[in-house]
Amino acid sequence: MKQSIQTRFNHQAGIAIGPILFVVAILAILATAIAAGSSTFATNASSETNRTNAGAIVQIGETLKLGVDRIVGLGTPITDVVIAPANVSNTVDLFSQTGGGLVPPSTALAAAPTTDTWIYSWANVASLGTNALERMAYLKVTSGVCDQINAIAANIPAATPSAGLDLGANVTANITAWPTELAGKISGCVRNLNTTTPGVWFFQVLAVQ
């Protein structure tokens, strides 16, 4: 009778599955981390772009104000300062080399660069000057840029102040209402609630009366 021979397995058999499962787990963790990192990177990039654009728009607003200050400083009343891209030859013209010394600002950072334009109007900004109207500049921007403008220029929370204003309707619009969050601010951003000129608007006070 043949003796039954039992095969004895090596103690090391099957031990390689452990490292393989470990590597698979690590790869899964890395894939999740990369996906999350990509999303975070995209969000941060968008936020940084909004912040950069907001800073540039605020700088343009300050430059416009300096041009108006130059004309007024030479003896021209605020009400006589002419702000129109086509007027470039007189000492009262903002965009004249003998006046404000500026060139019309670009609309490249507007919400719709090819159709939006800078608007020059008047408004009674709360807590600024007297009851007379302030000289204003407006540009329609995106919500993300608007929030960053308020953080940079007005030092208010990201939530965009809203009001039933008529910003940007035309160059003679007299705005008499103003959001309380922006009282006393010479620069910032506001969201229109009306249907005439919807959207969010950067504003710059060019001169206070």
C-alpha positions as CSV (number, residue, x, y, z in Angstrom):
1,M,0.0,0.0,0.0
2,K,1.4,3.3,-1.0
3,Q,1.8,5.8,1.7
4,S,-0.3,9.0,1.3
5,I,2.0,11.9,0.7
6,Q,0.7,15.3,2.0
7,T,2.0,18.3,0.3
8,R,3.3,20.9,2.8
9,F,3.0,24.5,1.6
10,N,5.7,26.9,2.1
11,H,5.0,29.3,4.9
12,Q,5.7,32.2,2.5
13,A,3.0,31.3,0.0
14,G,0.3,34.0,-0.4
15,I,2.2,36.7,1.5
16,A,2.6,38.9,-1.6
17,I,-1.1,39.8,-1.6
18,G,-0.6,42.1,1.4
19,P,1.8,44.6,-0.4
20,I,-0.4,44.5,-3.5
21,L,-3.5,45.5,-1.5
22,F,-1.5,48.2,0.3
23,V,-0.3,49.7,-3.0
24,V,-3.9,49.7,-4.4
25,A,-5.1,51.5,-1.3
26,I,-2.4,54.1,-1.5
27,L,-3.2,54.7,-5.2
28,A,-6.9,55.1,-4.3
29,I,-6.0,57.7,-1.6
30,L,-3.7,59.5,-4.0
31,A,-6.4,59.6,-6.7
32,T,-8.9,61.1,-4.3
33,A,-6.3,63.7,-3.1
34,I,-5.5,64.7,-6.6
35,A,-9.1,65.1,-7.6
36,A,-9.8,67.2,-4.5
37,G,-6.6,69.2,-5.1
38,S,-7.7,69.9,-8.7
39,S,-11.0,71.2,-7.6
40,T,-9.4,73.4,-4.9
41,F,-6.9,74.7,-7.4
42,A,-9.6,75.7,-9.8
43,T,-11.5,77.5,-7.1
44,N,-8.5,79.3,-5.8
45,A,-7.5,80.3,-9.4
46,S,-11.0,81.8,-10.0
47,S,-10.9,83.7,-6.7
48,E,-7.4,85.0,-7.5
49,T,-8.5,86.2,-10.9
50,N,-11.5,88.0,-9.4
51,R,-9.2,89.6,-6.8
52,T,-6.7,90.7,-9.5
53,N,-9.4,92.2,-11.8
54,A,-11.1,93.9,-8.8
55,G,-7.8,95.6,-7.9
56,A,-7.3,96.8,-11.4
57,I,-10.8,98.2,-11.6
58,V,-10.4,100.0,-8.3
59,Q,-7.1,101.5,-9.6
60,I,-8.8,102.8,-12.7
61,G,-11.5,104.4,-10.5
62,E,-8.8,106.1,-8.4
63,T,-7.1,107.4,-11.6
64,L,-10.4,108.8,-12.9
65,K,-10.8,110.6,-9.6
66,L,-7.3,112.1,-9.7
67,G,-8.0,113.4,-13.2
68,V,-11.2,115.2,-11.9
69,D,-9.2,116.5,-8.9
70,R,-6.7,118.0,-11.3
71,I,-9.3,119.9,-13.2
72,V,-11.1,121.1,-10.1
73,G,-7.7,122.1,-8.6
74,L,-7.2,124.5,-11.5
75,G,-10.4,126.3,-10.6
76,T,-13.1,124.5,-12.5
77,P,-16.3,123.8,-10.6
78,I,-17.3,120.2,-10.3
79,T,-20.5,120.8,-12.3
80,D,-18.4,122.1,-15.2
81,V,-16.1,119.2,-15.5
82,V,-16.8,117.4,-18.8
83,I,-16.5,113.6,-18.8
84,A,-17.1,112.3,-22.3
85,P,-14.7,110.2,-24.4
86,A,-15.3,112.3,-27.4
87,N,-14.3,115.6,-25.6
88,V,-10.5,115.7,-25.7
89,S,-9.4,119.3,-26.4
90,N,-10.5,121.6,-23.6
91,T,-9.1,122.3,-20.1
92,V,-12.4,121.2,-18.6
93,D,-12.3,117.8,-20.3
94,L,-11.3,114.8,-18.2
95,F,-9.8,113.1,-21.3
96,S,-7.9,116.1,-22.6
97,Q,-4.1,116.5,-22.1
98,T,-4.7,120.1,-21.1
99,G,-7.5,119.0,-18.7
100,G,-7.6,115.8,-16.7
101,G,-4.7,114.4,-18.7
102,L,-6.3,110.9,-19.0
103,V,-7.4,108.6,-21.8
104,P,-10.8,106.9,-21.7
105,P,-10.5,103.7,-19.5
106,S,-10.8,100.2,-21.0
107,T,-13.8,98.0,-20.6
108,A,-11.7,94.8,-20.8
109,L,-12.6,94.0,-17.1
110,A,-16.3,94.6,-17.5
111,A,-18.9,91.9,-17.2
112,A,-19.4,92.1,-21.0
113,P,-16.2,93.8,-22.4
114,T,-17.5,94.2,-25.9
115,T,-20.8,95.8,-24.9
116,D,-20.5,97.4,-21.5
117,T,-19.3,100.9,-21.2
118,W,-18.2,103.2,-18.4
119,I,-21.1,105.4,-17.3
120,Y,-20.5,108.9,-15.8
121,S,-23.4,110.1,-13.7
122,W,-24.5,111.7,-10.4
123,A,-25.7,110.3,-7.1
124,N,-26.4,111.4,-3.5
125,V,-24.1,109.1,-1.6
126,A,-25.1,108.9,2.1
127,S,-22.6,110.3,4.6
128,L,-20.6,112.1,1.9
129,G,-20.6,115.9,1.6
130,T,-23.9,117.8,1.5
131,N,-27.2,117.0,0.0
132,A,-25.8,118.0,-3.4
133,L,-25.1,115.2,-5.9
134,E,-21.6,113.5,-6.1
135,R,-20.0,113.0,-9.5
136,M,-19.8,109.3,-10.2
137,A,-18.3,106.7,-12.5
138,Y,-19.9,103.2,-13.0
139,L,-18.9,100.0,-14.7
140,K,-20.9,96.7,-14.8
141,V,-18.9,93.8,-13.4
142,T,-19.3,90.1,-12.5
143,S,-20.5,89.1,-9.0
144,G,-17.2,87.5,-8.1
145,V,-15.3,90.7,-9.0
146,C,-17.9,92.8,-7.2
147,D,-17.4,90.9,-3.9
148,Q,-13.6,91.4,-4.2
149,I,-14.1,95.1,-5.0
150,N,-16.1,95.6,-1.8
151,A,-13.5,93.6,0.2
152,I,-10.6,95.8,-1.2
153,A,-12.2,99.2,-1.5
154,A,-15.1,99.3,0.9
155,N,-14.0,96.9,3.6
156,I,-17.3,95.2,3.8
157,P,-18.3,91.5,3.7
158,A,-18.5,89.6,0.5
159,A,-22.3,89.8,0.2
160,T,-23.0,92.4,-2.4
161,P,-25.2,95.3,-1.2
162,S,-28.5,95.5,-3.1
163,A,-30.8,98.4,-3.8
164,G,-33.5,99.3,-6.3
165,L,-31.1,101.8,-8.0
166,D,-30.9,102.8,-11.6
167,L,-27.2,102.8,-12.0
168,G,-25.9,103.0,-15.6
169,A,-29.2,104.0,-17.1
170,N,-27.8,107.1,-18.8
171,V,-25.2,109.8,-18.1
172,T,-27.8,112.2,-16.5
173,A,-29.4,109.7,-14.1
174,N,-29.6,111.2,-10.6
175,I,-29.5,108.4,-8.0
176,T,-31.1,109.5,-4.7
177,A,-31.1,106.1,-2.9
178,W,-28.0,104.3,-1.6
179,P,-27.3,101.1,0.3
180,T,-26.5,101.7,4.0
181,E,-23.5,99.3,3.8
182,L,-21.9,101.7,1.3
183,A,-22.7,105.0,3.2
184,G,-19.6,107.2,3.2
185,K,-17.7,104.9,0.8
186,I,-16.0,106.6,-2.2
187,S,-15.6,103.2,-4.0
188,G,-17.4,99.9,-4.0
189,C,-19.9,97.7,-5.7
190,V,-23.7,97.4,-5.6
191,R,-26.3,95.1,-7.1
192,N,-29.3,96.6,-9.0
193,L,-32.7,95.1,-8.1
194,N,-34.5,96.9,-10.9
195,T,-35.2,95.7,-14.4
196,T,-33.9,98.7,-16.2
197,T,-30.2,98.2,-15.5
198,P,-29.9,94.8,-13.8
199,G,-26.6,93.4,-12.7
200,V,-23.8,94.5,-10.4
201,W,-22.0,97.8,-10.7
202,F,-18.6,99.1,-9.6
203,F,-18.8,102.7,-8.6
204,Q,-16.3,105.4,-8.0
205,V,-17.0,108.8,-6.5
206,L,-15.1,111.2,-8.6
207,A,-16.0,114.4,-6.7
208,V,-17.9,115.2,-3.5
209,Q,-20.2,118.2,-3.1
